[in-house]
Amino acid sequence: MAANEADTLLHVLDDDLIDDEDRQQDIESTLGDRKSPGETFDTSQLQAPNANDFSNARLIEELEGRRMRPTGFRDQDIIALQKVLDAEFEQEKEHLIRQHNEKKEQAMKEAGLQRRRAQLEKQLTEEKQEVAQNKIVAGWLSLVKQDETPLTARIEVNSISARALAKAMWTNTSLTSLDLARNNLDDFAGAYIAKLLKRNTALVKLELDSNNLGCRACNAFGEALLSNNTLQHLGLESNPLTNEGEKPAGFRYMVQALSKNAALTSLNLWRCGLGTPAGHDLAAGIQANRTITFLELGNNSLALSDLRQIGARVKDNRCHYDALQQQAMAKQREQDRILQEEKKAQDLLRKERELHDWLEAQRLLRAEERRAEEEERFRRHVWQFVS
């Protein structure tokens, strides 16, 4: 069962969703394959044919086979043919090397795929064992898969069960707010959680405060924010996102994605040990953003110039948001006014219709009464005449 699930996951999971130890082994194995001298194609024993060894008949045959006219002077013909033979040999050697490298690359890909499949099987086994030992997590997973969760949930998981939860959340539509703070989740689990945002279209709020998310999780959030259009709040407070500035690449990618994200309005980065370089990245990345109106950056040792630049952008966003809200409110008031006028017009029309119907009913009633009176007078007249 784990093997079948692993084969399925191979087609949907990204390459970076491999734990640190296995991923390092995979990288070292790949680099070892590429550097292995035994795998290098040896061309030292290959040589071009020597035209000087050909008989006169063979020499003429080789020349004519290449549409070259023999001169009748053996030395000249040998020199001319040897140039062609050398060029043909170089082409053939390049072809053999290219063919060897392609086969080697394909073998490396297949070996990497096998390693990746084995790693996924290992992860799945770990997740199933962990979930089997935790009935509370198992219950949450069942609710998530069946879309029967409450709108908001605080779930206590560890780094292994968090991966299972993240995969279950891919298609969930019932949970809109998820709190996974203070679970001591590692960077690898954080990447899994971040990647769920590429598929989940219901989650509006995600709290991941006080975990151990780092460069890998940031990189995954960067990819997710490029396509996600539903998440409005992301809490990453008290996570070593840049490892005290030693691994800034993931954070840089995440904040660059903010320029293309139009859904996120609130981002909590308080006490993440960002440092000055990360502050520069954030100041640059947020300049094209128009939706973030709340950004917590305390206790990060950022440069004052970056804080001012970031603060100005957030303030502009807030003013823009307020203006949009006022426009929306004005539009709503106008719609309410139009609806009220339409309601009044409908009420007036209804009353006019009711009056018309009442008058028509009264007319018919009077006509019926007159008809009855005429019949009564006629009946009396006939009675008197007969009498």
DRENDO-1510 file (C-alpha; in Angstrom, 1 decimal, always signed):
<recs>
REC; n; res; u; v; w
REC; 1; MET; +0.0; +0.0; +0.0 .
REC; 2; ALA; +2.8; +2.4; +0.9 .
REC; 3; ALA; +4.5; +1.7; -2.4 .
REC; 4; ASN; +1.3; +2.5; -4.4 .
REC; 5; GLU; +0.8; +5.8; -2.4 .
REC; 6; ALA; +4.5; +6.6; -3.0 .
REC; 7; ASP; +4.1; +6.2; -6.7 .
REC; 8; THR; +1.1; +8.5; -6.7 .
REC; 9; LEU; +2.9; +11.1; -4.6 .
REC; 10; LEU; +5.9; +11.0; -7.0 .
REC; 11; HIS; +3.8; +12.8; -9.5 .
REC; 12; VAL; +2.3; +15.5; -7.2 .
REC; 13; LEU; +5.0; +16.3; -4.7 .
REC; 14; ASP; +7.9; +18.7; -5.3 .
REC; 15; ASP; +11.5; +17.5; -5.2 .
REC; 16; ASP; +12.3; +19.5; -2.1 .
REC; 17; LEU; +9.8; +17.5; +0.0 .
REC; 18; ILE; +12.5; +15.1; +1.2 .
REC; 19; ASP; +13.8; +15.3; +4.7 .
REC; 20; ASP; +17.2; +16.9; +5.3 .
REC; 21; GLU; +19.1; +13.6; +6.0 .
REC; 22; ASP; +17.7; +11.8; +3.0 .
REC; 23; ARG; +18.0; +14.8; +0.7 .
REC; 24; GLN; +21.7; +15.3; +1.6 .
REC; 25; GLN; +22.4; +11.6; +0.9 .
REC; 26; ASP; +20.6; +11.9; -2.4 .
REC; 27; ILE; +22.7; +15.0; -3.4 .
REC; 28; GLU; +25.9; +13.4; -2.3 .
REC; 29; SER; +25.1; +10.2; -4.2 .
REC; 30; THR; +24.3; +12.2; -7.3 .
REC; 31; LEU; +27.5; +14.2; -7.1 .
REC; 32; GLY; +29.4; +11.0; -6.5 .
REC; 33; ASP; +28.0; +9.5; -9.7 .
REC; 34; ARG; +29.0; +12.5; -11.7 .
REC; 35; LYS; +32.5; +12.7; -10.3 .
REC; 36; SER; +33.2; +9.0; -10.5 .
REC; 37; PRO; +36.2; +8.4; -12.8 .
REC; 38; GLY; +35.1; +4.9; -13.5 .
REC; 39; GLU; +32.0; +6.3; -15.2 .
REC; 40; THR; +33.9; +8.6; -17.6 .
REC; 41; PHE; +33.8; +7.4; -21.2 .
REC; 42; ASP; +37.4; +6.5; -22.1 .
REC; 43; THR; +38.3; +7.6; -25.7 .
REC; 44; SER; +42.1; +7.2; -25.3 .
REC; 45; GLN; +42.0; +3.8; -27.1 .
REC; 46; LEU; +40.0; +5.1; -30.0 .
REC; 47; GLN; +41.9; +6.3; -33.1 .
REC; 48; ALA; +41.0; +7.5; -36.6 .
REC; 49; PRO; +41.7; +5.1; -39.4 .
REC; 50; ASN; +45.2; +5.6; -40.9 .
REC; 51; ALA; +44.9; +6.3; -44.7 .
REC; 52; ASN; +48.6; +5.4; -45.1 .
REC; 53; ASP; +47.7; +1.8; -44.2 .
REC; 54; PHE; +45.3; +1.5; -47.1 .
REC; 55; SER; +46.2; -0.3; -50.3 .
REC; 56; ASN; +46.0; +1.7; -53.5 .
REC; 57; ALA; +42.7; +0.0; -54.4 .
REC; 58; ARG; +41.3; +0.7; -50.9 .
REC; 59; LEU; +42.6; +4.3; -51.1 .
REC; 60; ILE; +40.8; +4.9; -54.4 .
REC; 61; GLU; +37.6; +3.2; -53.1 .
REC; 62; GLU; +37.6; +5.4; -49.9 .
REC; 63; LEU; +38.1; +8.6; -51.9 .
REC; 64; GLU; +35.4; +7.8; -54.5 .
REC; 65; GLY; +33.0; +6.7; -51.8 .
REC; 66; ARG; +33.3; +10.2; -50.4 .
REC; 67; ARG; +32.9; +11.8; -53.9 .
REC; 68; MET; +36.6; +12.8; -53.9 .
REC; 69; ARG; +38.6; +12.5; -57.1 .
REC; 70; PRO; +41.9; +10.6; -56.8 .
REC; 71; THR; +44.9; +12.7; -58.1 .
REC; 72; GLY; +47.0; +9.7; -59.0 .
REC; 73; PHE; +49.6; +10.8; -56.5 .
REC; 74; ARG; +49.4; +8.5; -53.5 .
REC; 75; ASP; +50.9; +10.9; -51.0 .
REC; 76; GLN; +48.5; +13.7; -51.9 .
REC; 77; ASP; +45.5; +11.3; -51.9 .
REC; 78; ILE; +46.5; +10.0; -48.4 .
REC; 79; ILE; +46.8; +13.6; -47.0 .
REC; 80; ALA; +43.4; +14.5; -48.4 .
REC; 81; LEU; +41.7; +11.4; -47.2 .
REC; 82; GLN; +43.3; +11.5; -43.8 .
REC; 83; LYS; +41.8; +15.0; -43.2 .
REC; 84; VAL; +38.3; +13.6; -43.9 .
REC; 85; LEU; +38.9; +10.5; -41.8 .
REC; 86; ASP; +40.0; +12.6; -38.8 .
REC; 87; ALA; +36.9; +14.9; -39.1 .
REC; 88; GLU; +34.7; +11.8; -39.3 .
REC; 89; PHE; +36.4; +10.3; -36.3 .
REC; 90; GLU; +35.9; +13.4; -34.2 .
REC; 91; GLN; +32.2; +13.4; -35.1 .
REC; 92; GLU; +31.8; +9.8; -34.2 .
REC; 93; LYS; +33.7; +10.2; -31.0 .
REC; 94; GLU; +31.5; +13.1; -30.0 .
REC; 95; HIS; +28.4; +11.0; -30.8 .
REC; 96; LEU; +29.7; +8.1; -28.6 .
REC; 97; ILE; +30.5; +10.4; -25.7 .
REC; 98; ARG; +27.0; +12.1; -26.0 .
REC; 99; GLN; +25.3; +8.7; -26.2 .
REC; 100; HIS; +27.3; +7.5; -23.1 .
REC; 101; ASN; +26.4; +10.7; -21.2 .
REC; 102; GLU; +22.7; +10.3; -22.1 .
REC; 103; LYS; +22.6; +6.7; -20.9 .
REC; 104; LYS; +24.5; +7.7; -17.7 .
REC; 105; GLU; +22.1; +10.6; -17.1 .
REC; 106; GLN; +19.1; +8.4; -17.6 .
REC; 107; ALA; +20.5; +5.8; -15.2 .
REC; 108; MET; +21.1; +8.6; -12.7 .
REC; 109; LYS; +17.5; +9.8; -13.1 .
REC; 110; GLU; +16.2; +6.3; -12.6 .
REC; 111; ALA; +18.4; +5.8; -9.6 .
REC; 112; GLY; +17.2; +9.1; -8.2 .
REC; 113; LEU; +13.6; +8.2; -8.8 .
REC; 114; GLN; +14.2; +4.9; -6.9 .
REC; 115; ARG; +15.8; +6.7; -4.0 .
REC; 116; ARG; +12.9; +9.2; -4.0 .
REC; 117; ARG; +10.3; +6.5; -4.0 .
REC; 118; ALA; +12.1; +4.7; -1.1 .
REC; 119; GLN; +12.2; +8.0; +0.8 .
REC; 120; LEU; +8.5; +8.6; +0.2 .
REC; 121; GLU; +7.7; +5.1; +1.3 .
REC; 122; LYS; +9.7; +5.7; +4.5 .
REC; 123; GLN; +7.8; +9.0; +5.1 .
REC; 124; LEU; +4.4; +7.3; +4.6 .
REC; 125; THR; +5.3; +4.5; +6.9 .
REC; 126; GLU; +6.4; +7.0; +9.6 .
REC; 127; GLU; +3.2; +9.0; +9.2 .
REC; 128; LYS; +0.9; +6.0; +9.4 .
REC; 129; GLN; +2.7; +4.7; +12.5 .
REC; 130; GLU; +2.5; +8.1; +14.1 .
REC; 131; VAL; -1.2; +8.6; +13.3 .
REC; 132; ALA; -2.0; +5.1; +14.5 .
REC; 133; GLN; -0.5; +6.0; +17.9 .
REC; 134; ASN; -2.4; +9.3; +18.3 .
REC; 135; LYS; -6.2; +8.9; +18.2 .
REC; 136; ILE; -6.7; +12.7; +18.4 .
REC; 137; VAL; -4.7; +13.3; +15.3 .
REC; 138; ALA; -6.4; +10.4; +13.6 .
REC; 139; GLY; -9.8; +11.9; +14.4 .
REC; 140; TRP; -8.8; +15.2; +13.0 .
REC; 141; LEU; -7.5; +13.6; +9.8 .
REC; 142; SER; -10.8; +11.8; +9.3 .
REC; 143; LEU; -12.7; +15.1; +9.7 .
REC; 144; VAL; -10.4; +16.9; +7.3 .
REC; 145; LYS; -10.7; +14.2; +4.6 .
REC; 146; GLN; -14.5; +14.2; +5.0 .
REC; 147; ASP; -14.9; +18.0; +5.0 .
REC; 148; GLU; -16.5; +17.8; +8.4 .
REC; 149; THR; -14.2; +20.1; +10.4 .
REC; 150; PRO; -15.4; +23.2; +12.2 .
REC; 151; LEU; -14.4; +26.5; +10.5 .
REC; 152; THR; -11.5; +27.0; +12.9 .
REC; 153; ALA; -9.3; +24.5; +14.6 .
REC; 154; ARG; -6.3; +24.3; +16.9 .
REC; 155; ILE; -4.5; +20.9; +16.2 .
REC; 156; GLU; -1.6; +19.6; +18.2 .
REC; 157; VAL; +0.8; +17.6; +15.9 .
REC; 158; ASN; +4.5; +16.8; +15.6 .
REC; 159; SER; +6.7; +17.1; +12.6 .
REC; 160; ILE; +5.6; +13.6; +11.3 .
REC; 161; SER; +1.9; +13.9; +11.8 .
REC; 162; ALA; +2.0; +17.4; +10.4 .
REC; 163; ARG; +3.0; +16.0; +7.0 .
REC; 164; ALA; +0.0; +13.7; +7.0 .
REC; 165; LEU; -2.3; +16.6; +8.0 .
REC; 166; ALA; -0.8; +18.8; +5.2 .
REC; 167; LYS; -1.6; +16.2; +2.6 .
REC; 168; ALA; -5.1; +15.7; +3.9 .
REC; 169; MET; -5.6; +19.4; +3.6 .
REC; 170; TRP; -5.0; +19.5; -0.1 .
REC; 171; THR; -8.7; +19.1; -1.0 .
REC; 172; ASN; -10.3; +20.2; +2.3 .
REC; 173; THR; -13.0; +22.9; +1.9 .
REC; 174; SER; -14.5; +23.0; +5.4 .
REC; 175; LEU; -11.6; +24.4; +7.5 .
REC; 176; THR; -10.8; +28.1; +7.0 .
REC; 177; SER; -8.6; +28.8; +10.0 .
REC; 178; LEU; -5.8; +26.5; +11.2 .
REC; 179; ASP; -3.7; +27.0; +14.3 .
REC; 180; LEU; -0.5; +24.9; +14.4 .
REC; 181; ALA; +1.5; +27.2; +16.6 .
REC; 182; ARG; +3.9; +25.9; +19.4 .
REC; 183; ASN; +4.1; +22.4; +18.0 .
REC; 184; ASN; +7.9; +22.4; +17.6 .
REC; 185; LEU; +7.6; +21.6; +13.9 .
REC; 186; ASP; +10.8; +21.3; +11.9 .
REC; 187; ASP; +11.6; +23.0; +8.6 .
REC; 188; PHE; +10.7; +20.0; +6.6 .
REC; 189; ALA; +7.2; +19.8; +8.1 .
REC; 190; GLY; +6.9; +23.5; +7.5 .
REC; 191; ALA; +7.6; +23.0; +3.8 .
REC; 192; TYR; +4.8; +20.4; +3.6 .
REC; 193; ILE; +2.4; +22.8; +5.3 .
REC; 194; ALA; +3.4; +25.6; +3.0 .
REC; 195; LYS; +2.9; +23.5; -0.1 .
REC; 196; LEU; -0.7; +22.7; +0.9 .
REC; 197; LEU; -1.5; +26.3; +0.0 .
REC; 198; LYS; -0.8; +25.5; -3.6 .
REC; 199; ARG; -3.9; +23.2; -3.7 .
REC; 200; ASN; -6.1; +24.3; -0.8 .
REC; 201; THR; -8.6; +27.0; -1.7 .
REC; 202; ALA; -10.5; +27.4; +1.6 .
REC; 203; LEU; -7.8; +28.3; +4.2 .
REC; 204; VAL; -8.0; +32.0; +5.1 .
REC; 205; LYS; -5.9; +32.0; +8.3 .
REC; 206; LEU; -2.8; +30.0; +9.1 .
REC; 207; GLU; -0.9; +30.3; +12.4 .
REC; 208; LEU; +2.6; +28.7; +12.7 .
REC; 209; ASP; +4.1; +30.8; +15.5 .
REC; 210; SER; +6.9; +29.4; +17.7 .
REC; 211; ASN; +8.0; +26.4; +15.6 .
REC; 212; ASN; +11.4; +25.7; +13.9 .
REC; 213; LEU; +10.6; +26.8; +10.3 .
REC; 214; GLY; +13.5; +28.0; +8.2 .
REC; 215; CYS; +14.8; +28.4; +4.7 .
REC; 216; ARG; +13.0; +25.4; +3.2 .
REC; 217; ALA; +9.6; +26.4; +4.6 .
REC; 218; CYS; +10.2; +30.0; +3.4 .
REC; 219; ASN; +11.0; +28.8; -0.1 .
REC; 220; ALA; +7.8; +26.7; -0.1 .
REC; 221; PHE; +5.7; +29.6; +1.1 .
REC; 222; GLY; +7.2; +31.7; -1.7 .
REC; 223; GLU; +6.0; +29.2; -4.3 .
REC; 224; ALA; +2.6; +28.9; -2.7 .
REC; 225; LEU; +2.0; +32.6; -2.5 .
REC; 226; LEU; +2.6; +33.0; -6.2 .
REC; 227; SER; -0.6; +31.0; -6.9 .
REC; 228; ASN; -2.7; +31.1; -3.7 .
REC; 229; ASN; -5.5; +33.6; -3.7 .
REC; 230; THR; -7.4; +32.8; -0.5 .
REC; 231; LEU; -5.0; +33.0; +2.4 .
REC; 232; GLN; -5.3; +36.4; +4.2 .
REC; 233; HIS; -3.3; +35.9; +7.4 .
REC; 234; LEU; +0.0; +34.1; +7.9 .
REC; 235; GLY; +1.6; +33.9; +11.3 .
REC; 236; LEU; +5.3; +33.0; +11.4 .
REC; 237; GLU; +6.3; +34.7; +14.7 .
REC; 238; SER; +9.3; +33.2; +16.6 .
REC; 239; ASN; +10.6; +31.0; +13.8 .
REC; 240; PRO; +14.3; +31.0; +12.7 .
REC; 241; LEU; +13.4; +31.9; +9.1 .
REC; 242; THR; +16.9; +32.8; +8.0 .
REC; 243; ASN; +18.9; +31.0; +10.7 .
REC; 244; GLU; +20.1; +34.3; +12.1 .
REC; 245; GLY; +21.0; +35.5; +8.6 .
REC; 246; GLU; +23.0; +32.5; +7.6 .
REC; 247; LYS; +20.4; +31.1; +5.1 .
REC; 248; PRO; +18.6; +34.1; +3.6 .
REC; 249; ALA; +17.7; +32.6; +0.2 .
REC; 250; GLY; +14.4; +31.1; +1.2 .
REC; 251; PHE; +13.2; +34.2; +3.0 .
REC; 252; ARG; +14.2; +36.4; +0.0 .
REC; 253; TYR; +12.2; +34.2; -2.3 .
REC; 254; MET; +9.2; +34.3; +0.0 .
REC; 255; VAL; +9.1; +38.1; +0.2 .
REC; 256; GLN; +9.7; +38.5; -3.5 .
REC; 257; ALA; +6.5; +36.5; -4.0 .
REC; 258; LEU; +4.6; +39.2; -2.1 .
REC; 259; SER; +4.8; +41.4; -5.1 .
REC; 260; LYS; +2.6; +39.0; -7.0 .
REC; 261; ASN; +0.2; +37.9; -4.2 .
REC; 262; ALA; -3.1; +39.8; -4.0 .
REC; 263; ALA; -4.8; +38.0; -1.1 .
REC; 264; LEU; -2.5; +38.2; +1.9 .
REC; 265; THR; -3.4; +41.2; +4.2 .
REC; 266; SER; -1.7; +40.2; +7.4 .
REC; 267; LEU; +1.8; +38.8; +8.0 .
REC; 268; ASN; +3.4; +38.3; +11.4 .
REC; 269; LEU; +7.2; +38.1; +11.4 .
REC; 270; TRP; +7.9; +39.2; +14.9 .
REC; 271; ARG; +11.1; +37.9; +16.5 .
REC; 272; CYS; +12.2; +35.8; +13.6 .
REC; 273; GLY; +15.9; +36.8; +13.7 .
REC; 274; LEU; +15.8; +38.3; +10.3 .
REC; 275; GLY; +18.7; +40.7; +10.4 .
REC; 276; THR; +19.7; +43.6; +8.2 .
REC; 277; PRO; +20.1; +41.7; +4.8 .
REC; 278; ALA; +16.6; +40.1; +5.2 .
REC; 279; GLY; +15.3; +43.6; +6.0 .
REC; 280; HIS; +16.6; +44.8; +2.7 .
REC; 281; ASP; +15.0; +41.9; +0.9 .
REC; 282; LEU; +11.6; +42.6; +2.6 .
REC; 283; ALA; +11.8; +46.3; +1.8 .
REC; 284; ALA; +12.4; +45.5; -1.8 .
REC; 285; GLY; +9.9; +42.7; -2.1 .
REC; 286; ILE; +7.0; +44.5; -0.5 .
REC; 287; GLN; +7.2; +47.6; -2.7 .
REC; 288; ALA; +4.9; +46.1; -5.4 .
REC; 289; ASN; +2.4; +44.6; -2.9 .
REC; 290; ARG; -0.9; +46.4; -2.5 .
REC; 291; THR; -2.8; +44.2; +0.0 .
REC; 292; ILE; -0.8; +43.8; +3.2 .
REC; 293; THR; -2.2; +46.2; +5.7 .
REC; 294; PHE; -0.7; +44.6; +8.9 .
REC; 295; LEU; +3.0; +43.6; +9.1 .
REC; 296; GLU; +4.6; +42.8; +12.5 .
REC; 297; LEU; +8.4; +43.1; +12.4 .
REC; 298; GLY; +9.5; +43.7; +16.0 .
REC; 299; ASN; +12.7; +42.2; +17.5 .
REC; 300; ASN; +14.4; +41.5; +14.1 .
REC; 301; SER; +17.3; +44.0; +14.1 .
REC; 302; LEU; +16.2; +45.6; +10.9 .
REC; 303; ALA; +17.8; +48.8; +9.5 .
REC; 304; LEU; +15.8; +52.0; +10.3 .
REC; 305; SER; +15.7; +52.9; +6.6 .
REC; 306; ASP; +14.2; +49.6; +5.7 .
REC; 307; LEU; +11.6; +49.9; +8.5 .
REC; 308; ARG; +10.6; +53.3; +7.2 .
REC; 309; GLN; +10.3; +52.1; +3.7 .
REC; 310; ILE; +8.3; +49.1; +4.7 .
REC; 311; GLY; +6.1; +51.2; +7.0 .
REC; 312; ALA; +5.4; +53.6; +4.2 .
REC; 313; ARG; +4.2; +50.8; +1.9 .
REC; 314; VAL; +2.0; +49.3; +4.6 .
REC; 315; LYS; +0.6; +52.7; +5.4 .
REC; 316; ASP; -0.2; +53.3; +1.7 .
REC; 317; ASN; -1.8; +49.9; +1.5 .
REC; 318; ARG; -3.9; +50.7; +4.5 .
REC; 319; CYS; -5.0; +54.0; +3.0 .
REC; 320; HIS; -5.7; +52.2; -0.3 .
REC; 321; TYR; -7.7; +49.6; +1.6 .
REC; 322; ASP; -9.7; +52.2; +3.5 .
REC; 323; ALA; -10.4; +54.0; +0.3 .
REC; 324; LEU; -11.6; +50.7; -1.3 .
REC; 325; GLN; -13.7; +50.1; +1.8 .
REC; 326; GLN; -15.3; +53.5; +1.6 .
REC; 327; GLN; -16.0; +53.0; -2.1 .
REC; 328; ALA; -17.5; +49.6; -1.3 .
REC; 329; MET; -19.6; +51.1; +1.4 .
REC; 330; ALA; -20.7; +54.0; -0.8 .
REC; 331; LYS; -21.5; +51.5; -3.5 .
REC; 332; GLN; -23.4; +49.4; -1.0 .
REC; 333; ARG; -25.3; +52.4; +0.2 .
REC; 334; GLU; -26.2; +53.3; -3.4 .
REC; 335; GLN; -27.3; +49.7; -4.0 .
REC; 336; ASP; -29.4; +49.8; -0.8 .
REC; 337; ARG; -31.0; +53.1; -1.9 .
REC; 338; ILE; -31.8; +51.7; -5.3 .
REC; 339; LEU; -33.2; +48.5; -3.6 .
REC; 340; GLN; -35.3; +50.7; -1.2 .
REC; 341; GLU; -36.6; +52.8; -4.1 .
REC; 342; GLU; -37.4; +49.6; -6.0 .
REC; 343; LYS; -39.1; +48.2; -2.9 .
REC; 344; LYS; -41.2; +51.4; -2.5 .
REC; 345; ALA; -42.1; +51.3; -6.2 .
REC; 346; GLN; -43.1; +47.6; -5.8 .
REC; 347; ASP; -45.1; +48.4; -2.7 .
REC; 348; LEU; -46.9; +51.2; -4.5 .
REC; 349; LEU; -47.5; +49.0; -7.5 .
REC; 350; ARG; -48.8; +46.2; -5.2 .
REC; 351; LYS; -51.1; +48.6; -3.4 .
REC; 352; GLU; -52.4; +50.0; -6.7 .
REC; 353; ARG; -53.0; +46.4; -7.8 .
REC; 354; GLU; -54.7; +45.5; -4.6 .
REC; 355; LEU; -57.0; +48.6; -4.9 .
REC; 356; HIS; -57.7; +47.8; -8.5 .
REC; 357; ASP; -58.6; +44.2; -7.5 .
REC; 358; TRP; -60.8; +45.4; -4.6 .
REC; 359; LEU; -62.6; +47.9; -6.9 .
REC; 360; GLU; -63.1; +45.2; -9.5 .
REC; 361; ALA; -64.4; +42.8; -6.8 .
REC; 362; GLN; -66.8; +45.5; -5.6 .
REC; 363; ARG; -68.0; +46.2; -9.2 .
REC; 364; LEU; -68.7; +42.5; -9.7 .
REC; 365; LEU; -70.4; +42.2; -6.3 .
REC; 366; ARG; -72.7; +45.2; -7.1 .
REC; 367; ALA; -73.4; +43.7; -10.6 .
REC; 368; GLU; -74.3; +40.4; -9.0 .
REC; 369; GLU; -76.5; +42.1; -6.5 .
REC; 370; ARG; -78.3; +44.1; -9.2 .
REC; 371; ARG; -78.8; +40.9; -11.2 .
REC; 372; ALA; -80.2; +39.2; -8.2 .
REC; 373; GLU; -82.6; +42.1; -7.6 .
REC; 374; GLU; -83.7; +42.1; -11.2 .
REC; 375; GLU; -84.4; +38.3; -11.0 .
REC; 376; GLU; -86.4; +38.9; -7.8 .
REC; 377; ARG; -88.5; +41.7; -9.4 .
REC; 378; PHE; -89.1; +39.6; -12.5 .
REC; 379; ARG; -90.1; +36.6; -10.3 .
REC; 380; ARG; -92.6; +38.8; -8.4 .
REC; 381; HIS; -94.0; +40.3; -11.6 .
REC; 382; VAL; -94.6; +36.9; -13.1 .
REC; 383; TRP; -96.2; +35.7; -9.8 .
REC; 384; GLN; -98.6; +38.7; -9.7 .
REC; 385; PHE; -99.5; +38.2; -13.4 .
REC; 386; VAL; -100.3; +34.5; -12.8 .
REC; 387; SER; -102.3; +35.2; -9.7 .
</recs>
